[in-house]
Structure formats: C-alpha cells, structure tokens
Amino acid sequence: MINYMEEAKKVLGTAVEIRRHLHMFPEPSKQEFKTADYIAKHLQSLGLEIALDYAGELPSVVGLLRGNSDGPTVALRADIDALRFNEQNDTEYKSKVSGVMHACGHDAHTAMLLCAAEILSKHKAELAGNIKFLFEPAEEDVGGLQFMIKNGVLENPHVSAAFGLHVENAYQNGHICICHGEMEAASDRLIIKIKGKSVHGASPHKGIDAIIIAAHFLLAIQTMMAREKDTFQHAVITFGQIQGGTARNIVCDEVLINGICRTLNTETREMLNRRIDEILKGITTTFGGGYEFERQRSHPALYSNPNLTDFVAGCAKEILGPAAVEEMEHAWLGCESFAYLSQAVPSSFFWLGTGNKEKDITAALHTNKFDIDESSMANGIAMHCALVCKYLQQHSSK
C-alpha cells in the first residue's frame, strides 16, 4: 500500500526545483512551447506514453500511464500558462521574463502533477486502471482544455472521472477547500458599440448623443439585474470600461463599452445575454441610434460532482487530517477552464491551501506579489496520488 504523504515528501525537493524553474521562465497563454517541451521530456523520462497534439496548434502535453491490470481511466489536470504581470517579489526564483509572471500558481500545478506522475509510475504494478495527465495551455485565455476534449483526449482509453486543484493563499497550508455542485462561473465578455450622430455641442438637437444612450443602457441593465434576474441565481454583470467622445464641445457619435457577464447556470446565462441585446435594441431605437453587440463566450460554469467531492474530502481527511477540509460558503464567480472537464465527465475540483501567515505568504492570485508556501506542494502531490489510486481501487472490475 502506498504511503501517499511519505512518498510526496520524498519528491518535494524535485517539485520545488521544477516549480522554480518554471517560475523563472514563464510563458504566457498560447506561447508555452518551452514549458510544454520541459513537461514532455520529464514525462518521457518516467516511461509514459506522450501526446502533444490534442490542443491543435496550442502547446499541450498529455501523458498516459497504463496500469498492469484492467480498470477505468482517471484524468488529472494542470494548467501551464503564466500571466502578463511584472513580478514584484524579491526572491532567487523571481521571473526573468519582463512582463510575464506565474501569478496564478500554474507553475506549482505543473510541478505537483509531474511529481505525482513520478510517484505513480513507480507503482504502476499496483494500478488497477490507467491515469491520464493533462497539461493544459492557455487556461487564462481561450482555455486549451476545450480543444483537447474536442480532439478526443478523454477517449482511447475513455476517461471515467477527473480531478483538479488550484492553489489558494486564502486557505492555509495543510488545508483544502471543497464545494458541492456549482463552484465557479461561466464568463461572457461583452463588447458593445453604441452609435449616434456627431454635431457641434451648441446644437445637440441636430445630433444623436451616444453618451446619453449609453447612460440609459447602463442604468437599464442594473434595473434588469435587480428586477428580472431570479434572486436565487447568482450572477453579475460588470461594465468596467467605457470610452467615447473626441472633444468637450462635440456630441459623441460612438461609445465603446466593455464588460463581463458571470453566471452559474446555462438558463440564467442565456437569459441575461438575450436581455442585454433586447435592451440595447429598445434604447437605441428610442433615441434614434444604433448598436453592435459582440458576445465572446469564455469558459462554462464549473460543477463539482457532489459524490466525487465527498470522495475528495474523505481522501483529504485521511491524508491531511480530519480538520483539514473546509467547505466554500457559496459558489465563487471567478472563472476556471476545468469546467470543460466537469461538463464532459464526472469531476471534482478543490482549492489547495498554500498560504502561510507566519511567513507572510498571503498575496492574492493574479497580483504581482503572489507566491506560495512551497512545502504545501507535498499536500497537493499526495492528494493527486491518493485520488487516482483510491478511485481505481474502488471502481476496478477486479
């Protein structure tokens, strides 16, 4: 029987080394070619079967570890891209790439999954089934996982279940946080152009003021959210950018509005986007203007299968201790591309505590001061190994 934590602690030094290498040489979404090559070479050294083409032109890596006896196939996923930040930490492993930083912990995700693969490959004879290690590109952008799934990454052999984790400093090292059911939001990017007619500000009656139309639209959207959206459905529409006008004495003929729509279920998502279009049409018609509305769909909502989440909690209590498991009070309206997996196969996702107040490791994700307590990676590695091994044991035909 594998002692998951003992094995994880043995490879923690390797995980730190991998994580720091990736942290020093980060690559942004769609450009992770050196990162993917680094991952592929590591997996090949472990004797895994490697595939590099599931995400098309994006640099993905998939490793397949076949067990020595028949059984189901489980997938573990890590994302590999970095963000466009100038790192402000003063560490020996600070990013050496100007304007790019692993501010979302994907370096740690990759390091933990590679080390889990190292442990599991040594115990191949004990595996009652197969494990697919999915390394996803462009998670912070288009979400490479959607292309990997479309191109068959969950087949040959067929994946029965998937697990994923994300580092989070809001939870302390030694803890995880789970959520049953709706966990993270779908995101739509809203790009709106309101069209009017430009005239001299001294004769506004001869023009069509796009700024006035935009103001009515923004107020109408908030009214719609307060009076039409089901109060029991979490959703938010935020317009964070508005641009228009060329001079103080000229009636504006065009306003550009950029925003997001975050929702937790398909019905609310489609209703809100339909109402945005209807409100735009009504208000611009009323004032004699026009509009263009572009909806850019991002990742779907992430649903964490309740039964598998109970399974995750059980593994964590066994490995980390009975008090290690926290439960989210409610879903979070952040966005996570693991949702593509949760739509395709039964899946569970959890937060891995990487914070340490005593070491002043508290910076939030997506900030230029983000870092983790690296010793927490042993917990993530152990969880990866325990989840797949125990799942295979429970669901194997033998």
Residue pairs with C-beta under 8 A, 6 or more apart in sequence:
2 119
2 123
2 126
2 385
2 389
4 319
4 382
4 383
4 385
4 386
4 389
5 319
5 378
5 379
5 382
7 119
7 381
7 382
7 385
8 115
8 119
8 378
8 379
8 381
8 382
8 385
9 378
11 115
11 118
11 119
11 381
12 115
12 374
12 375
12 377
12 378
12 381
14 115
14 118
15 111
15 112
15 114
15 115
15 374
15 377
15 378
15 381
16 111
16 374
16 377
18 42
18 110
18 111
18 114
18 115
19 107
19 108
19 110
19 111
19 374
19 377
20 92
20 93
20 107
21 38
22 35
22 38
22 80
22 102
22 106
22 107
22 110
22 111
23 93
23 94
23 95
23 102
23 107
24 93
24 94
24 95
24 96
25 34
25 35
25 95
25 96
25 97
26 82
26 95
26 97
26 100
26 101
26 102
26 107
27 33
27 34
27 35
27 80
27 81
27 82
27 97
27 100
28 81
28 82
28 83
28 84
28 100
28 140
29 81
29 137
29 138
29 139
29 140
29 141
29 142
30 58
30 81
30 137
30 138
30 141
30 142
31 59
31 81
32 58
32 59
32 80
32 81
32 137
32 138
33 59
35 59
35 80
35 81
35 110
36 52
36 59
36 60
36 61
36 80
36 135
36 137
37 59
39 61
39 80
39 110
39 114
39 135
40 50
40 52
40 61
42 114
42 117
43 50
43 61
43 63
43 114
43 117
43 133
44 50
46 63
46 65
46 117
46 118
46 121
47 121
48 63
48 64
48 65
48 117
48 121
48 133
49 63
49 64
49 65
49 66
50 61
50 62
50 63
50 64
51 61
51 62
51 64
51 153
52 59
52 60
52 61
52 62
53 60
53 151
54 60
54 62
54 147
54 148
54 151
54 152
54 153
55 136
55 137
55 138
55 144
55 147
55 148
55 151
56 147
56 151
58 137
58 138
58 144
58 147
59 137
60 134
60 135
60 136
60 137
60 144
60 147
60 148
61 80
61 135
62 132
62 133
62 134
62 135
62 148
62 153
63 117
63 132
63 133
63 135
64 130
64 131
64 132
64 133
65 117
65 120
65 121
65 124
65 127
65 130
65 131
65 132
65 133
66 124
66 130
67 124
67 125
67 126
67 127
67 128
67 129
67 130
67 131
67 392
68 124
68 125
68 126
68 127
69 127
69 128
69 129
69 396
69 398
70 128
70 129
70 396
70 397
70 398
71 127
71 128
71 129
71 130
71 392
71 395
71 396
71 397
71 398
72 129
72 130
72 160
72 161
72 391
72 392
72 395
72 396
73 129
73 130
73 131
73 132
73 157
73 158
73 159
73 160
74 129
74 130
74 131
74 132
74 159
74 160
74 161
74 162
74 163
74 387
74 388
74 391
74 392
75 131
75 132
75 133
75 134
75 154
75 159
75 161
75 162
75 163
75 341
75 345
76 113
76 116
76 131
76 132
76 133
76 134
76 162
76 163
76 164
76 384
76 387
76 388
77 113
77 134
77 135
77 136
77 145
77 162
77 163
77 164
77 338
77 341
78 106
78 109
78 110
78 112
78 113
78 133
78 134
78 135
78 136
78 164
79 104
79 106
79 109
79 110
79 135
79 136
79 137
79 139
79 140
79 337
80 106
80 109
80 110
80 135
80 136
80 137
80 139
81 106
81 137
81 138
81 139
81 140
81 141
82 95
82 100
82 101
82 102
82 103
82 104
82 106
82 107
82 140
83 100
83 101
83 102
83 103
83 104
83 140
83 366
84 99
84 100
84 101
85 99
85 100
85 101
85 103
85 366
85 367
85 368
86 98
86 99
86 101
86 368
87 94
87 95
87 101
87 103
87 368
88 368
88 369
89 368
89 369
89 370
89 371
91 371
95 101
95 102
101 368
101 370
102 108
102 370
103 365
103 366
103 367
103 368
103 370
104 140
104 365
104 366
104 370
105 166
105 167
105 354
105 365
105 370
105 372
106 139
108 167
108 354
108 372
108 374
108 377
108 380
109 165
109 166
109 167
110 135
111 377
112 165
112 377
112 380
112 381
112 384
113 133
113 135
113 384
115 377
115 381
116 133
116 381
116 384
116 385
117 131
117 133
119 381
119 385
120 127
120 131
120 385
120 388
120 389
123 389
126 389
127 389
127 392
128 392
128 393
128 396
128 398
129 392
129 395
129 396
130 157
131 388
131 392
132 153
132 159
134 145
134 148
134 153
136 143
136 144
136 145
136 148
136 337
137 144
138 144
139 145
139 336
139 337
143 298
143 299
143 337
143 340
144 337
145 337
145 338
145 340
145 341
146 299
146 337
146 340
149 340
149 341
149 344
153 159
154 344
154 345
159 345
160 345
160 346
160 395
161 308
161 345
161 346
161 347
161 348
161 391
162 341
162 342
162 345
162 346
162 347
162 348
163 308
163 312
163 347
163 348
163 349
163 384
163 387
163 388
164 338
164 341
164 347
164 348
164 349
164 350
165 176
165 349
165 350
165 351
165 352
165 380
165 383
165 384
166 336
166 349
166 350
166 351
166 352
167 351
167 352
167 354
167 365
167 372
167 376
167 380
168 177
168 351
168 352
168 353
168 354
168 355
168 365
169 353
169 354
169 355
169 361
169 362
169 363
169 364
169 365
169 370
169 372
170 351
170 355
170 364
171 177
171 326
171 351
171 352
171 353
171 354
171 355
172 353
172 355
172 356
172 357
173 353
173 354
173 355
173 356
173 373
173 375
173 376
173 379
174 320
174 321
174 324
174 353
174 376
174 379
175 320
175 324
175 325
175 326
175 353
176 312
176 316
176 320
176 324
176 325
176 326
176 350
176 351
176 352
176 353
176 379
176 383
177 325
177 326
177 327
177 328
177 350
177 351
177 353
178 304
178 309
178 312
178 313
178 316
178 325
178 326
178 327
178 328
178 348
178 350
178 351
179 304
179 309
179 327
179 328
179 331
179 349
179 350
180 304
180 306
180 309
180 310
180 327
181 303
181 304
181 306
181 331
182 234
182 264
182 265
182 301
182 302
182 303
182 331
183 302
183 303
183 304
183 328
183 331
183 332
183 336
183 349
184 301
184 302
184 331
184 332
184 333
184 334
184 335
184 336
184 339
184 349
185 234
185 235
185 262
185 263
185 264
185 301
185 302
185 331
185 332
185 333
185 334
185 335
186 262
186 263
186 264
186 266
186 269
186 298
186 299
186 300
186 301
186 335
186 339
187 260
187 261
187 262
187 298
187 299
187 335
188 260
188 261
188 262
188 263
188 269
188 273
188 295
188 296
188 297
188 298
189 258
189 259
189 260
189 295
189 296
189 298
190 237
190 239
190 257
190 258
190 259
190 260
190 261
190 276
190 293
190 294
190 295
190 296
191 256
191 257
191 258
191 293
191 294
191 295
191 296
192 217
192 256
192 257
192 258
192 259
192 276
192 280
192 291
192 292
192 293
192 294
193 254
193 255
193 256
193 257
193 291
193 292
193 293
194 210
194 213
194 214
194 217
194 244
194 254
194 255
194 257
194 280
194 284
194 289
194 290
194 291
195 210
195 253
195 254
195 284
195 289
195 290
195 291
195 292
196 207
196 208
196 209
196 210
196 211
196 213
196 251
196 252
196 253
196 254
196 255
196 287
196 289
197 206
197 207
197 208
197 251
197 253
197 288
197 289
198 207
198 246
198 250
198 251
198 252
198 253
199 206
199 207
199 250
199 251
200 206
200 249
200 250
200 251
201 248
201 249
201 250
201 251
202 249
204 251
207 251
207 253
208 251
208 253
208 287
208 288
208 289
209 251
209 252
209 287
210 244
210 252
210 253
210 254
210 255
210 289
211 244
211 245
211 252
211 255
212 287
213 255
213 283
213 284
213 287
213 289
214 242
214 244
214 255
214 257
216 283
216 287
217 257
217 279
217 280
217 283
217 284
218 239
218 242
218 257
220 279
220 283
221 237
221 239
221 276
221 279
224 275
224 279
225 235
225 237
225 272
228 275
229 235
229 268
229 271
229 272
230 268
233 263
233 264
233 265
233 268
234 263
234 264
234 330
234 331
234 333
235 261
235 262
235 263
235 264
235 268
235 269
235 272
235 333
236 260
236 261
236 262
236 333
237 259
237 260
237 261
237 262
237 272
237 276
238 259
238 260
238 262
239 257
239 258
239 259
240 258
240 259
240 260
241 256
241 257
241 258
241 259
242 255
242 256
242 257
242 258
243 255
243 256
244 252
244 254
244 255
244 256
245 252
245 255
246 252
261 269
261 272
261 273
261 276
262 333
262 335
263 269
263 272
263 301
264 301
264 331
264 333
265 301
266 300
266 301
269 301
273 295
276 293
277 293
280 291
280 293
281 291
284 290
284 291
298 335
299 335
299 336
299 337
299 339
299 340
300 339
300 340
300 343
301 339
302 336
302 338
302 339
302 342
302 349
303 339
303 342
303 343
303 347
304 342
304 347
304 348
304 349
304 350
305 342
305 346
305 347
305 348
307 346
308 346
308 347
308 348
309 348
309 350
311 348
311 387
311 390
311 391
312 348
312 350
312 383
312 387
313 325
315 383
315 386
315 387
315 390
316 324
316 325
316 350
316 383
317 324
317 325
318 386
319 379
319 382
319 383
319 386
320 379
320 382
320 383
328 351
336 349
338 347
338 349
341 347
342 349
350 383
352 376
352 379
352 380
352 383
353 376
353 379
354 361
354 372
354 373
354 376
355 361
355 362
355 372
355 373
356 362
356 373
356 376
359 373
361 371
361 372
361 373
363 369
363 370
363 371
364 370
